[in-house]
Amino acid sequence: MIVLAGDRIRRIEGWGMAIGAAGYLYRPGSLEEISDVMDTARSTGVPIVARGSGCSYGDAAILPEGVVLDFSEMHRLLAWDPATGIVDVEPGVTVKQLWRHTLADGWWPPIVTGTMEPSLGGCLAMNVHGKNNWVRGTMGDHCLELDLLTPAGGLQTISRQDDPELFHAVIGGFGQLGLITRARMQLKRVHSGLTEAEAVAAPDLGGLLQRLDDAKDDWEYVVGWLDAFPGGKKLGRGLLHFARHLEADEDPDPKTSLDPTKQDLPGKLFGVVPKSMMWRMMKPFTNNLGMRAINHAKYLHGSLLADGAVYRQSLAAFSFLLDYIPNWKKAYLPGGLIQHQSFVPVAEAERVFCRQLEICRRRGMPSYLGVLKRHRPDDFLLTHAVDGFSLALDFPVIEGRRDELWAMIRELAEPVVAAGGRFYPAKDVALPGELYRASFHDGELETFSALKRRVDPDGLLRSALAERLLEH
Ligand SMILES: Cc1cc2nc3c(=O)[nH]c(=O)nc-3n(C[C@H](O)[C@H](O)[C@H](O)COP(=O)(O)OP(=O)(O)OC[C@H]3O[C@@H](n4cnc5c(N)ncnc54)[C@H](O)[C@@H]3O)c2cc1C
């Protein structure tokens, strides 16, 4: 039996480094070790938070004075069938491990996040989406079954056929309804390791949303970047990137492009500057003036030189833009960064996002990075997706303005609720619980609570995020 020991105490942070808490860190390597930790937690009355790669921006995988059950040591691919593209993984297997294992056989994860570091357990617990949410749905849509360890029910396998209610609530249930100890996923067939991509500029938010919407059925991947600094007629101007997989007869050398070692992102910028040093070079620009200039330059380059450009890019290079500069988040130290991602139905999106950008400008806290995506609804109980668009906004946390920033997030969220929108817990840290709860209208939270009472009646599984967002 493992005993909660002082030497296990670590400070665990959210990915954005703006929030953290001390907890007892355990890295189990097997089911038996997880059960031991659960028994210990139960007998000592200390709750548990599950943790994958720790890529959630805020407080999803932290719990003050709790047991942090970190799955990073459970990272074995248990079974892989290159004929069907079905894979069984332990929860700590990362998106990166997965595609590097399967690409040479012609399979790619149907959903990938902007970084390849997240674990599959964490991706399912948050039901992550990619740049192809409109076409492919979420990670949960490609999950065939899960092994789930719950405090009340022990280990069980759940799927769309076997306990569908629990299956659709565990996926996207941010670790509150059990520990995912194995997942079976269906991957997507690809015939090349290359994409064909197109870049398009739009002078304002209306144009950006319209072009994103127009492209959503013609391309596998659609994503927008916006410059959150200018106002007036330039409010929400930005660039769009569309991409599709190359077909078998389009790639002259698929064997090479499907080789995972040929997908590696370059280690140096312009072939000279080691990328590991880049975040230090970003630091002097990580303020309102510097970021205004960078966003301006990016828009000018995209609209004057690259508008309409069509080019080929490796799958990894197109998909994992946020991995280009290792540790770029450190440029935001000492305060770190937060992100707020809201999802708004099509008809209201332009109005709500314009208002959000205006609020940021009025408060003098512009977003340093704004990303737009197109989404479709899905069957998962606490889904964040709607038939609409999402806007993800990054903000630096500046000492002395923290309360103001948190108050601004409330102000950004209010019109989202009024418009029938939703929020994404993986990116959140500052959303007031009452606004999160107000975004559900059909008893979803009551159903979730009933399931919680069934599988975890003593509330052993907790997180700082769940304490903030859910009613107890
Ligand atoms: C740079 C960057 C880009 C991103 N881009 C995207 C994107 O494009 N799309 C998107 O949807 N998200 C994106 N994210 C968010 C990220 O994909 C999610 O936060 C994801 O959940 C992270 O997985 P993780 O393994 O790090 O999980 P963690 O952050 O460690 O945990 C996430 C949640 O899962 C729970 N959990 C973890 N493992 C288990 C388990 N085995 N069983 C039960 N519960 C578990 C935790 O308790 C927590 O609630 C991005 C994040 C970063 C940092």
The ligand as a Gaussian input file, in Angstrom:
#p B3LYP/6-31G(d) Opt

LIG

0 1
 C       -0.459000      24.760000     -27.530000
 C       -1.779000      24.062000     -27.316000
 C       -2.633000      23.864000     -28.383000
 C       -3.860000      23.210000     -28.191000
 N       -4.672000      23.026000     -29.264000
 C       -5.868000      22.427000     -29.089000
 C       -6.731000      22.194000     -30.188000
 O       -6.399000      22.491000     -31.332000
 N       -7.930000      21.615000     -29.946000
 C       -8.310000      21.238000     -28.698000
 O       -9.409000      20.711000     -28.556000
 N       -7.504000      21.423000     -27.639000
 C       -6.301000      21.998000     -27.806000
 N       -5.472000      22.185000     -26.738000
 C       -5.933000      21.752000     -25.418000
 C       -5.507000      20.319000     -25.118000
 O       -5.603000      19.512000     -26.245000
 C       -6.430000      19.742000     -24.049000
 O       -6.302000      20.509000     -22.891000
 C       -6.140000      18.284000     -23.717000
 O       -7.089000      17.844000     -22.789000
 C       -4.749000      18.125000     -23.144000
 O       -4.467000      16.765000     -22.917000
 P       -3.487000      16.378000     -21.730000
 O       -3.077000      14.974000     -21.912000
 O       -2.424000      17.361000     -21.605000
 O       -4.489000      16.446000     -20.503000
 P       -4.404000      17.312000     -19.167000
 O       -4.359000      18.736000     -19.505000
 O       -3.338000      16.769000     -18.301000
 O       -5.829000      16.954000     -18.551000
 C       -6.997000      17.364000     -19.212000
 C       -8.222000      16.791000     -18.514000
 O       -8.259000      15.398000     -18.717000
 C       -8.355000      14.710000     -17.479000
 N       -7.617000      13.466000     -17.687000
 C       -6.342000      13.330000     -18.117000
 N       -6.045000      12.029000     -18.260000
 C       -7.151000      11.331000     -17.909000
 C       -7.471000       9.947000     -17.834000
 N       -6.596000       8.990000     -18.163000
 N       -8.706000       9.593000     -17.414000
 C       -9.628000      10.529000     -17.085000
 N       -9.381000      11.851000     -17.137000
 C       -8.157000      12.242000     -17.550000
 C       -7.763000      15.661000     -16.463000
 O       -8.269000      15.436000     -15.170000
 C       -8.206000      17.001000     -17.010000
 O       -9.512000      17.306000     -16.595000
 C       -4.233000      22.777000     -26.894000
 C       -3.365000      22.963000     -25.823000
 C       -2.143000      23.587000     -26.035000
 C       -1.214000      23.765000     -24.879000

